[in-house]
Structures are given as structure tokens and as C-alpha cells.
Amino acid sequence: MIEGVTLHDEKQITVPKGNIFHAIKSNSEGFCGFGEAYFSQIEKGAIKGWKRHNRYTLNIVVPVGAIRFVIYDDREGSSTYGQFEDVVLSAKDNYKRLTVAPGLWMAFQGIGDGISMLMDVIPGIHTEDESNKKELKEINYGWRQ
């Protein structure tokens, strides 16, 4: 894995009237405070990104559908400089929490049928000056459908 990227098993409880999906606890590895939690939807085949948070660690789960996350490391001096990490999370087949350190670029693609949804927990309140964005073509990655 890229330096600063980790995957964590999260509990999924099956109950007759609808499952329960744990996301993160204050004593979870990778938890670094609470500022806000938000949801983002993505349609199958759509790609959102590239975005880099400069101060905030991301903690992402996918409770609906399936999403491919691609992380790119352009941090000078990093042991994984120039590398990509491709991680697929899904509510059905790979329910985990993805933790991404500040300074890494990330984009994501909907790969589940219909609309997929992620939830992200960050340690501060998002402001436009805390993150940077690039067009997809600015970081060369071979997206697959």
C-alpha cells in the first residue's frame, strides 16, 4: 500500500429488517478527530477527482454499491512517490474503511449498478483552501470500465 493509506475491517451486522454498517469509532485506528461527516453519490461508470486534502485525514466507507478509489502519491521524499493504489470498496463484497493521509491525490469511480454512495469522516470542517483539485487528465491513470 501507499505510505499513509490503510484498510480497516468494519463490522457489518445482518438483521432481518436491514443490516447495520459500522463506520468508525473514536478509538478506531486512523481516527484523528471529528469535524464533519458527509456522503457523496456516484453513478456507475462516472469518475470524480482528482482531489488532495492538505491537512485532513480521510476515513471512507461505502455502505451502498461499489466504488473504485485510486490514490496517487506525488509527495517528495515519500517511500511510495510516483505510485498508484487501486482499492475497491463495496457494501456487499469488501466492506472496509479506507484511511487516506493528507497530501495524497484521490479520485473515485462508480462500479456498482445504479448509484453508489460513500461516507467520509474528516477531523475538521471542510473549507475550499484546505484542498486542491485537478482535472482527471492531469494525472495519467488508466481507468477501466
Secondary structure as the mmCIF struct_conf table of DSSP 4:
data_model
#
loop_
_struct_conf.conf_type_id
_struct_conf.id
_struct_conf.beg_label_comp_id
_struct_conf.beg_label_asym_id
_struct_conf.beg_label_seq_id
_struct_conf.end_label_comp_id
_struct_conf.end_label_asym_id
_struct_conf.end_label_seq_id
TURN_TY1_P TURN_TY1_P1 GLU A 3 GLY A 4
STRN STRN1 VAL A 5 ASP A 9
STRN STRN2 GLN A 12 ILE A 13
TURN_TY1_P TURN_TY1_P2 PRO A 16 LYS A 17
STRN STRN3 ILE A 20 PHE A 21
TURN_TY1_P TURN_TY1_P3 SER A 26 ASN A 27
BEND BEND1 SER A 28 SER A 28
TURN_TY1_P TURN_TY1_P4 GLU A 29 GLY A 30
BEND BEND2 GLY A 35 GLY A 35
STRN STRN4 GLU A 36 GLU A 43
STRN STRN5 LYS A 44 LYS A 44
TURN_TY1_P TURN_TY1_P5 GLY A 45 GLY A 45
STRN STRN6 ILE A 47 HIS A 53
BEND BEND3 ASN A 54 ARG A 55
HELX_LH_PP_P HELX_LH_PP_P1 TYR A 56 THR A 57
STRN STRN7 LEU A 58 VAL A 64
BEND BEND4 GLY A 65 GLY A 65
STRN STRN8 ALA A 66 TYR A 72
TURN_TY1_P TURN_TY1_P6 GLU A 76 GLY A 77
TURN_TY1_P TURN_TY1_P7 SER A 79 GLY A 82
STRN STRN9 PHE A 84 SER A 90
TURN_TY1_P TURN_TY1_P8 ALA A 91 ASP A 93
STRN STRN10 ASN A 94 ASN A 94
STRN STRN11 LYS A 96 VAL A 100
TURN_TY1_P TURN_TY1_P9 PRO A 102 GLY A 103
STRN STRN12 TRP A 105 GLY A 110
BEND BEND5 GLY A 112 GLY A 114
STRN STRN13 ILE A 115 ILE A 122
BEND BEND6 PRO A 123 GLY A 124
HELX_RH_3T_P HELX_RH_3T_P1 GLU A 128 GLU A 130
STRN STRN14 SER A 131 LYS A 133
HELX_RH_3T_P HELX_RH_3T_P2 LEU A 136 GLU A 138
BEND BEND7 ILE A 139 ILE A 139
#
